Amino acid sequence: MSALHVVFKIGSAEYVLPAAEVLQMESYSGATPVPGTPPYVAGLVQIRGRVVPVVDLRKRLGLAPAEATMDTRILVGQAGDRTVGLLVDSGREVLKLSDEQFKPPPKLLADQAEGLVKAIVQAGSRLLMLLDFRKLIGEEPVHG
């Protein structure tokens, strides 16, 4: 079975999330910091009248911070009744990927990524990593 996936970049790597989990994609102009939140939480933003917490995926994945650019986006996703934005370096592509294209991540990658990377998919010459949205936002515990 094929499904649409939203492609986005963090650093030099490309990642995907099922389009069914992504409500919308918005430009990023900054977030209001919230005291006492984990270091990977960028803060709160208002999107179309809703206040949404934003997870900085660079920090969440252990990468060095980067300045926001014109390409920086917030992918607004939903897990159950929680709506959370994911701060990414860029994103504006949607691909149709079949279940057969997804392969389990190599053990080393799976261990180092604490279960955040669910699968790897090859799309032409590109390697894309399928992320676990619920683990990224802290809805499910990461292992490790």
Contacts in CASP RR format, 6 or more apart in sequence:
PFRMAT RR
TARGET T0000
AUTHOR 0000-0000-0000
METHOD contacts of the structure
MODEL  1
MSALHVVFKIGSAEYVLPAAEVLQMESYSGATPVPGTPPYVAGLVQIRGR
VVPVVDLRKRLGLAPAEATMDTRILVGQAGDRTVGLLVDSGREVLKLSDE
QFKPPPKLLADQAEGLVKAIVQAGSRLLMLLDFRKLIGEEPVHG
1 98 0 8 1.000
1 99 0 8 1.000
2 96 0 8 1.000
2 97 0 8 1.000
2 98 0 8 1.000
2 99 0 8 1.000
3 18 0 8 1.000
3 19 0 8 1.000
3 20 0 8 1.000
3 96 0 8 1.000
3 97 0 8 1.000
3 98 0 8 1.000
3 99 0 8 1.000
4 18 0 8 1.000
4 19 0 8 1.000
4 20 0 8 1.000
4 94 0 8 1.000
4 95 0 8 1.000
4 96 0 8 1.000
4 97 0 8 1.000
5 16 0 8 1.000
5 17 0 8 1.000
5 18 0 8 1.000
5 19 0 8 1.000
5 94 0 8 1.000
5 95 0 8 1.000
5 96 0 8 1.000
5 97 0 8 1.000
5 128 0 8 1.000
5 130 0 8 1.000
6 16 0 8 1.000
6 17 0 8 1.000
6 18 0 8 1.000
6 19 0 8 1.000
6 22 0 8 1.000
6 25 0 8 1.000
6 75 0 8 1.000
6 91 0 8 1.000
6 93 0 8 1.000
6 94 0 8 1.000
7 14 0 8 1.000
7 15 0 8 1.000
7 16 0 8 1.000
7 91 0 8 1.000
7 93 0 8 1.000
7 94 0 8 1.000
7 95 0 8 1.000
7 128 0 8 1.000
8 14 0 8 1.000
8 15 0 8 1.000
8 16 0 8 1.000
8 17 0 8 1.000
8 73 0 8 1.000
8 75 0 8 1.000
8 86 0 8 1.000
8 88 0 8 1.000
8 89 0 8 1.000
8 90 0 8 1.000
8 91 0 8 1.000
9 15 0 8 1.000
9 88 0 8 1.000
9 89 0 8 1.000
9 90 0 8 1.000
9 91 0 8 1.000
10 57 0 8 1.000
10 58 0 8 1.000
10 61 0 8 1.000
10 63 0 8 1.000
10 88 0 8 1.000
10 89 0 8 1.000
11 58 0 8 1.000
11 63 0 8 1.000
11 66 0 8 1.000
11 89 0 8 1.000
13 129 0 8 1.000
14 126 0 8 1.000
14 127 0 8 1.000
14 128 0 8 1.000
14 129 0 8 1.000
15 88 0 8 1.000
15 128 0 8 1.000
15 129 0 8 1.000
15 130 0 8 1.000
15 131 0 8 1.000
16 95 0 8 1.000
16 97 0 8 1.000
16 121 0 8 1.000
16 128 0 8 1.000
16 129 0 8 1.000
16 130 0 8 1.000
16 131 0 8 1.000
17 75 0 8 1.000
17 77 0 8 1.000
17 86 0 8 1.000
17 130 0 8 1.000
17 131 0 8 1.000
17 133 0 8 1.000
19 94 0 8 1.000
21 77 0 8 1.000
21 78 0 8 1.000
21 79 0 8 1.000
21 133 0 8 1.000
22 75 0 8 1.000
22 76 0 8 1.000
22 77 0 8 1.000
23 76 0 8 1.000
23 77 0 8 1.000
23 78 0 8 1.000
23 83 0 8 1.000
24 47 0 8 1.000
24 48 0 8 1.000
24 76 0 8 1.000
25 73 0 8 1.000
25 74 0 8 1.000
25 75 0 8 1.000
25 76 0 8 1.000
25 91 0 8 1.000
25 92 0 8 1.000
26 47 0 8 1.000
26 73 0 8 1.000
26 74 0 8 1.000
26 76 0 8 1.000
27 70 0 8 1.000
27 72 0 8 1.000
27 73 0 8 1.000
27 74 0 8 1.000
28 45 0 8 1.000
28 68 0 8 1.000
28 72 0 8 1.000
28 73 0 8 1.000
28 74 0 8 1.000
28 87 0 8 1.000
29 68 0 8 1.000
30 42 0 8 1.000
30 45 0 8 1.000
30 68 0 8 1.000
31 42 0 8 1.000
31 43 0 8 1.000
31 44 0 8 1.000
31 45 0 8 1.000
31 54 0 8 1.000
31 87 0 8 1.000
32 43 0 8 1.000
32 44 0 8 1.000
32 45 0 8 1.000
33 42 0 8 1.000
33 43 0 8 1.000
34 41 0 8 1.000
34 43 0 8 1.000
34 44 0 8 1.000
34 53 0 8 1.000
37 43 0 8 1.000
37 53 0 8 1.000
39 59 0 8 1.000
40 55 0 8 1.000
40 56 0 8 1.000
40 59 0 8 1.000
40 60 0 8 1.000
41 53 0 8 1.000
41 54 0 8 1.000
41 55 0 8 1.000
41 56 0 8 1.000
42 54 0 8 1.000
42 55 0 8 1.000
42 56 0 8 1.000
42 59 0 8 1.000
42 87 0 8 1.000
43 53 0 8 1.000
43 54 0 8 1.000
44 51 0 8 1.000
44 52 0 8 1.000
44 53 0 8 1.000
44 54 0 8 1.000
45 51 0 8 1.000
45 52 0 8 1.000
45 54 0 8 1.000
45 74 0 8 1.000
45 85 0 8 1.000
46 52 0 8 1.000
47 74 0 8 1.000
47 76 0 8 1.000
50 83 0 8 1.000
52 74 0 8 1.000
52 76 0 8 1.000
52 83 0 8 1.000
52 84 0 8 1.000
52 85 0 8 1.000
53 84 0 8 1.000
53 85 0 8 1.000
54 74 0 8 1.000
54 84 0 8 1.000
54 85 0 8 1.000
54 86 0 8 1.000
54 87 0 8 1.000
55 84 0 8 1.000
55 85 0 8 1.000
55 86 0 8 1.000
55 87 0 8 1.000
55 136 0 8 1.000
55 137 0 8 1.000
56 65 0 8 1.000
56 87 0 8 1.000
57 86 0 8 1.000
57 87 0 8 1.000
57 88 0 8 1.000
57 136 0 8 1.000
58 64 0 8 1.000
58 65 0 8 1.000
58 66 0 8 1.000
58 87 0 8 1.000
58 89 0 8 1.000
59 65 0 8 1.000
60 116 0 8 1.000
60 136 0 8 1.000
61 113 0 8 1.000
61 116 0 8 1.000
66 89 0 8 1.000
69 89 0 8 1.000
69 90 0 8 1.000
71 89 0 8 1.000
71 90 0 8 1.000
71 91 0 8 1.000
72 87 0 8 1.000
72 88 0 8 1.000
72 89 0 8 1.000
72 90 0 8 1.000
73 87 0 8 1.000
73 88 0 8 1.000
73 89 0 8 1.000
73 90 0 8 1.000
73 91 0 8 1.000
73 92 0 8 1.000
74 85 0 8 1.000
74 86 0 8 1.000
74 87 0 8 1.000
74 88 0 8 1.000
75 85 0 8 1.000
75 86 0 8 1.000
75 88 0 8 1.000
75 91 0 8 1.000
76 83 0 8 1.000
76 84 0 8 1.000
76 85 0 8 1.000
76 86 0 8 1.000
77 83 0 8 1.000
77 84 0 8 1.000
77 85 0 8 1.000
77 86 0 8 1.000
77 133 0 8 1.000
78 84 0 8 1.000
79 133 0 8 1.000
79 134 0 8 1.000
79 137 0 8 1.000
79 139 0 8 1.000
80 139 0 8 1.000
82 137 0 8 1.000
82 139 0 8 1.000
84 137 0 8 1.000
86 133 0 8 1.000
86 136 0 8 1.000
86 137 0 8 1.000
95 123 0 8 1.000
95 128 0 8 1.000
97 121 0 8 1.000
97 123 0 8 1.000
101 121 0 8 1.000
101 122 0 8 1.000
101 123 0 8 1.000
102 119 0 8 1.000
102 120 0 8 1.000
102 121 0 8 1.000
102 130 0 8 1.000
103 119 0 8 1.000
103 120 0 8 1.000
103 121 0 8 1.000
103 122 0 8 1.000
104 110 0 8 1.000
104 119 0 8 1.000
104 120 0 8 1.000
105 113 0 8 1.000
105 117 0 8 1.000
105 118 0 8 1.000
105 119 0 8 1.000
105 120 0 8 1.000
105 129 0 8 1.000
106 120 0 8 1.000
109 117 0 8 1.000
109 120 0 8 1.000
110 117 0 8 1.000
111 144 0 8 1.000
114 135 0 8 1.000
114 142 0 8 1.000
114 143 0 8 1.000
114 144 0 8 1.000
115 132 0 8 1.000
115 135 0 8 1.000
115 142 0 8 1.000
115 143 0 8 1.000
116 131 0 8 1.000
116 132 0 8 1.000
116 135 0 8 1.000
116 136 0 8 1.000
116 142 0 8 1.000
117 129 0 8 1.000
117 130 0 8 1.000
117 131 0 8 1.000
117 132 0 8 1.000
118 130 0 8 1.000
118 131 0 8 1.000
118 132 0 8 1.000
119 129 0 8 1.000
119 130 0 8 1.000
120 127 0 8 1.000
120 128 0 8 1.000
120 129 0 8 1.000
120 130 0 8 1.000
121 127 0 8 1.000
121 128 0 8 1.000
121 129 0 8 1.000
121 130 0 8 1.000
122 128 0 8 1.000
132 140 0 8 1.000
133 139 0 8 1.000
134 140 0 8 1.000
135 141 0 8 1.000
135 142 0 8 1.000
END
